[in-house]
């Protein structure tokens, strides 16, 4: 979706703000998000400048309106692996990347940064990945956040637990970073990465 648009539908505005479409409609209908209805229909439209001030007023990061990059949070306590993954996504060029080395930081970053995608190591030093998934999923403002869990030592039934806790996908270590980039692009419905 091009972010140079001047007017957005409620669905597009929801994607940009990373909230549900219902939330946008509610804010539109109660007047906290200004916009207009398409004459002769019930369609709501939100001008870019109104969406921008709504985001500012509500402390929603406005960079999604500004650069159109996908936001990615990488959580792993192995710094070498974090660097390796971050490099691969940097090379793709379509991601804004943040990293965390433990579950506590991950929780803080998810709330502040509001990533589109979290790549989450299951074995973290403080809390496990399953708990991080549950925390993200218990916050309805984070509904659009996708989570890929990664782990080396895990039994199949644990993978089921992770999915039940809210993980969207699971990648077994060791994996190639290119494969991971591909999985992330698939989940975010982006085109395949151009670099190989």
N, C-alpha and C positions, 0 to 999 in steps of 0.2 A: 504494500500500500504506500503510495507516494505521500510524503509528509509535506509536500509543497502545496497541498490542497488548501483552499480558503474556507470551505464549508464541509462539515462532517455529519454523517448520520449518527444516530445514537450508538449503533454497533461499533462504528469506527472510533467514536469518542471513548467508548468503554475500553476498547483495545489499547488506545493511547494512554488512558488513565489507569489501566490495569484494574478495572473494577467491573462488576457485572453490568450488563445492559440495563437490568432492572434499576440499579442504583442511578445510572445516568437519567433514565426516564423519570424516576422519582424526583431527582434534583431539578430536572427540567420542569416537571409539573408543579413543584412547590416554589419555583422561581429562583432557586439558588444557583441554577445554571441557566444563563440567558440564551435564548435562541428564538426560532420562529417555526411556525408550521407551514408546510407547503400548501398554498391556497387550494381549497377544494379537496384536501385529503387530510388524513390524520398523521402524516409523516412529520416527524420533528427534525429540524436541522439546526446545527450549532456552528456559528461562525468561529473561525480560528481564534480571533482575539478574545472572544468570550470564553472559549475553552481554555485558552492560556490563563486568563485571570482566575477562572474557576480552579484550575490546577494550583496556581500560586496561593489562592486563598485557603485551599485545603491541604497545603503542604505536599502536594503530589509532584514528584520531580518532573520538570518540563522538558528534560532532554529528549524524551521520546518524540516530542513535537519538533525538536530541533534537528536531530541527526538521523533519525530513522534506523539506528543500529539496534540490534537485539542485545539485551543485557544478560550477561552470563555470570553466574557466581560459581566458582570452583572451590569445593571444600574437601581438603585432604590434609592429613598431618605429615605426609611425606613431601617436603618442600621441593625435592627434585622433580617429583611427578607433577606437582602443581605447576612448576616452571615449564615443564615439557608440554602440558596440556594448554597452558596459557599461550605459549609460543604458537602452537598449532592454530588456535582460534584467532590470534593476532594476524597470522599469515592469511587467514581467510578474509580478513578485512571488514567483516560485517558485524563484528561483535564489540561491545564495550565490556571489558572484563574486570571483575573484582575477585579476590581470593580470600579464603579464610582457612585457618589451620585447626580449628576445633568447633564443636557444636555450638558453643556459646556465641562465638563470633559470627558463626553462620546465621544464627537466629537474629542477631542484631542487624546484620547486613541485609537479610531478606526483607526485613521491615523498612530499612532506610533506602536501600538501593532498588527494591522491587524488581528483581530480575525476571526475565522471561523464562529462564532456564537455570536450574541448579544441578551441577554435577557433584554428586555427594558420595564421599567414601563412607562405607557402612561402619567401618571400625575407627571411630574417632576416640581420642584420649579421654574426653570428658563424658559425652553422652553418645549413645549409638545413633546411627543413621535413621533407624526406624523411628526413634523419638523425634528427631528433627523433622521427618516427614509428617508425623502426627501434629507437631506444633504448627507447621506451615498450613496443613489442611484444616486445622481448627480455627483458622482466621479467614473468614469469608472474603475479606478484601484481597486475599492472595489466591483466589480461585484460579486465576489464569496462569499461575506459576507452574511450569513443568519440572519434574524431578527425574533425573537419571541417577540410579544408585550404581556405584562401582565397588567391587570387592574381590579379594583373592580367595579367601577361605569362607566358603558358604555352601550350605546344603540346599538342595532344591526347595525344601519346605520353607526355608527362611526367605527364599525369593518370593514365595506366595505371601508370607507375612509382610514383606516390604511393600508389595503391591497393595495389600489390604490397608497398609498404613498410609498409602497415597502416592507411592512411587509410580511414575508412568512407564519406566523402562529399567532394565537391569543389564549391566555389562560386566562380564567376568574378567578379572585381571588374570594374566597379562593381556592387554589389548593394544592394537596399534592406534595411535592418536588420530590418524586419518579416519579410521573406522568410527571413532568416537565423534569426530566432527560431523561425519555423515549421519550418525544416529540423531545427533542434536538437530541438524538441519531437517531431517525427516520429521521429528516430533514438532518442530516449530513451523513445519510446512514451508520451508525455504527451498529455493532451488539447490541442487547439488553443488557442493563447493567447486569452484573453478580450478583450484590448484590440485595437483596430484604429485 
